[in-house]
Amino acid sequence: MNIEIAIAPLIETLAIYIWPFVRIGAFLMVMPLIGGSFTPIRVRLLLAVALTIVIAPMVPPAVTQDVLSAAGLVMMIQEIGIGVALGFLVQLVFDAIALGGQVIGMSMGLGFAVFLDRARGVSVPVLGQLFLMLAMLVFLALDGHLTMIQLLAQSFRAWPISEGGLTIPILSELLMWTSQLFVFAIKIALPAITALLIVNLSFGVMSRAAPTLNLFAVGFPVAMLLGFVVIFLNMGNLVENASSFLALSISKVSQLLEL
């Protein structure tokens, strides 16, 4: 008995799911928390498949290309670019908060205390990792992961699969948003840096008044202790800044979906 399988209808059915899967998979690669290296690849793959099964039937009909053709390759690159752009907008806030913590740690003299960042697989100052973990907790408390998945589903209506992908205005907005990395980092680190700068200037004046004083033995523990005090006093402001930065990044994603 011969069993005949119609290949063409099977390929058409797979095409309904393959293009949303590419965008969703690229998004999960860079999404905060889920995109970190501490999340197993199998978990990300299963989550991408699950989201594709849920979202694909709601995607507007589109004229797709053969996956194995040159046009299909270009289309796949466009979908990967859209997914990465959506996750990058929020991931940049986490990098800014971690950068602010690293700047504070360097100013306190904690640059030698490093910790393995499981999200990126590199060693970073321990204070920057602490700030990053705090930002992740704030992100979960605000249901940011659920909001990002909702915006991902909305992106299929704002940027249909069959159309040109990221346009020049959208790319321009992404580049402008990149500059906010340093703005956010300065806002996070400015209180501690200001206090430590005043301490260093004070020790500089003392070194001129008492040249025989061993400022390295005295100034290093004082600067470190003052840094911890400033961080403790500024913890509430840090959480508030992290919440506002994350809310601003999510609203930025919503704005891009309207362009």
C-alpha positions in Angstrom: 0.0 0.0 0.0 1.4 3.3 -1.1 1.0 6.4 1.1 1.1 9.7 -0.7 1.8 12.9 1.3 0.9 16.2 -0.2 4.1 18.3 0.3 2.7 21.6 -0.9 -0.1 22.0 1.7 2.3 20.9 4.4 4.8 23.6 3.4 2.1 26.2 3.3 1.0 25.2 6.8 4.5 25.4 8.1 5.0 28.8 6.5 2.2 30.1 8.8 4.3 29.3 11.8 7.9 29.6 10.6 8.0 33.4 10.1 6.4 34.2 13.5 8.8 31.7 15.0 11.8 33.5 13.6 10.7 36.9 15.0 9.7 35.4 18.4 13.0 33.4 18.7 15.1 36.5 17.9 13.1 38.5 20.5 13.7 35.8 23.2 17.4 35.8 22.4 17.8 39.4 23.7 14.9 39.8 26.0 15.9 40.6 29.6 16.0 37.5 31.9 14.9 35.0 29.3 17.7 36.0 26.9 20.5 35.5 29.5 22.9 32.6 29.3 21.6 31.3 32.6 18.4 30.4 30.8 18.9 27.0 29.1 18.6 27.0 25.3 16.0 24.3 25.4 13.8 26.4 27.7 14.1 29.4 25.3 13.3 27.1 22.3 10.3 25.5 24.0 9.0 29.0 25.0 9.5 30.2 21.4 7.5 27.3 20.1 4.8 27.8 22.7 4.4 31.5 21.9 4.5 30.8 18.2 1.6 28.3 18.5 -0.4 30.9 20.4 0.4 34.0 18.3 0.7 32.6 14.8 -3.1 32.0 14.3 -3.7 35.7 15.2 -1.1 37.0 12.7 -2.7 38.8 9.7 -2.5 36.9 6.5 0.6 37.8 4.5 2.3 36.9 1.2 5.4 34.9 2.4 8.4 33.7 0.5 10.0 30.3 0.1 12.3 29.7 3.1 15.0 28.3 0.9 15.0 31.1 -1.7 17.0 34.3 -1.7 13.8 36.4 -1.0 13.1 34.1 1.9 16.6 34.7 3.3 16.1 38.4 3.2 12.7 38.1 4.8 14.2 36.0 7.6 16.8 38.6 8.2 14.1 41.3 8.4 12.2 39.2 11.0 15.3 38.6 13.1 16.0 42.4 13.0 12.5 43.2 14.3 12.8 40.7 17.1 16.2 41.9 18.2 15.1 45.5 18.1 12.1 44.9 20.3 14.2 43.2 23.0 17.2 45.6 22.6 15.1 48.6 23.7 14.4 47.2 27.1 17.8 45.3 27.5 19.5 48.7 27.1 18.0 49.9 30.4 19.5 46.9 32.2 22.9 47.6 30.7 22.6 51.2 31.8 21.8 50.3 35.4 24.7 47.8 35.5 27.0 50.4 34.0 26.0 52.9 36.8 26.8 50.3 39.4 30.2 49.6 37.8 31.0 53.3 37.8 30.1 53.6 41.5 32.2 50.4 42.3 35.2 51.8 40.5 34.9 55.1 42.4 34.7 53.3 45.7 37.7 51.1 45.0 35.7 48.0 44.4 36.9 47.5 40.8 39.0 44.5 41.9 35.8 42.7 43.3 34.4 41.0 40.2 31.6 38.5 39.7 30.6 36.3 36.9 27.6 37.7 35.0 25.6 34.6 34.1 23.5 36.7 31.7 26.5 37.6 29.5 29.2 35.1 30.5 31.7 37.8 31.4 33.2 39.1 34.7 31.8 42.4 35.9 32.2 44.4 39.2 30.1 42.9 41.9 28.3 46.2 42.6 27.1 46.4 39.0 25.8 42.8 39.2 23.9 43.8 42.4 22.2 46.7 40.6 21.4 44.4 37.7 19.8 41.8 39.9 17.7 44.6 41.5 16.6 45.8 38.1 15.5 42.3 37.2 13.4 42.1 40.4 11.8 45.4 39.6 11.1 44.3 36.0 9.3 41.2 37.3 7.4 43.2 39.9 6.1 45.5 37.2 5.1 42.5 35.0 7.4 43.8 32.4 8.0 40.3 30.9 4.2 39.9 30.3 4.0 43.4 28.8 6.9 42.7 26.5 5.2 39.5 25.2 2.0 41.4 24.6 3.9 44.1 22.6 5.6 41.3 20.7 2.2 40.0 19.7 1.1 43.5 18.7 4.2 43.9 16.5 2.7 41.5 14.0 -0.1 43.9 13.3 2.1 47.0 13.4 4.9 45.5 11.3 3.3 42.7 9.1 5.5 39.9 8.0 5.3 40.5 4.3 6.3 44.2 4.5 9.7 45.8 4.6 10.6 45.4 8.3 12.5 48.1 10.0 12.2 51.4 8.2 14.6 54.4 8.3 12.5 56.3 10.9 12.5 53.3 13.2 16.2 52.7 12.9 16.8 56.4 13.6 14.7 56.1 16.8 16.8 53.1 17.8 20.0 54.9 17.4 18.7 57.9 19.4 17.6 55.6 22.1 21.1 54.1 22.4 22.3 57.5 23.7 20.0 57.1 26.7 22.4 54.4 28.0 24.8 57.0 29.3 22.0 59.3 30.5 20.5 56.5 32.6 23.9 55.4 33.9 24.8 58.9 35.0 21.5 59.3 36.8 22.1 56.1 38.7 25.7 56.8 39.7 25.6 60.6 40.1 24.7 60.7 43.9 27.5 58.3 44.9 30.0 59.9 42.5 29.3 63.4 43.9 29.8 62.2 47.5 33.0 60.3 46.7 34.4 63.3 44.7 33.9 65.5 47.8 35.7 63.0 49.9 38.6 62.8 47.5 38.9 66.5 47.3 38.9 66.6 51.1 41.7 64.1 51.3 43.6 66.1 48.6 43.4 69.2 50.9 44.6 67.1 53.8 47.5 65.8 51.9 48.7 69.4 51.3 48.2 70.2 55.0 49.8 67.1 56.4 52.2 65.5 53.8 53.3 62.8 56.2 49.8 61.4 56.6 49.3 58.0 54.9 46.2 58.9 52.9 46.1 55.6 51.1 45.7 53.7 54.4 43.0 56.1 55.6 41.3 57.3 52.4 40.6 53.9 50.9 38.4 52.5 53.8 36.8 55.8 54.3 35.8 56.1 50.6 34.5 52.5 50.6 32.5 53.0 53.8 31.0 56.3 52.5 30.1 54.6 49.3 28.1 51.9 51.0 26.4 54.5 53.2 25.4 56.6 50.1 24.1 53.4 48.3 22.1 52.5 51.3 20.5 56.0 51.6 19.9 56.1 47.9 18.4 52.6 47.5 14.8 53.9 47.4 15.7 56.4 44.7 17.5 53.7 42.8 14.4 51.5 42.7 12.3 54.5 41.6 14.8 55.3 38.8 14.9 51.7 37.7 11.1 51.5 37.6 10.8 54.8 35.6 13.5 53.7 33.2 11.9 50.4 32.5 8.4 52.0 32.1 10.0 54.5 29.7 11.6 51.8 27.6 8.3 49.8 27.4 6.4 53.0 26.3 9.2 53.6 23.7 8.4 50.1 22.3 4.8 51.1 22.0 5.7 54.3 20.3 7.8 52.5 17.7 4.9 50.1 17.0 2.9 53.2 16.0 5.5 54.5 13.5 
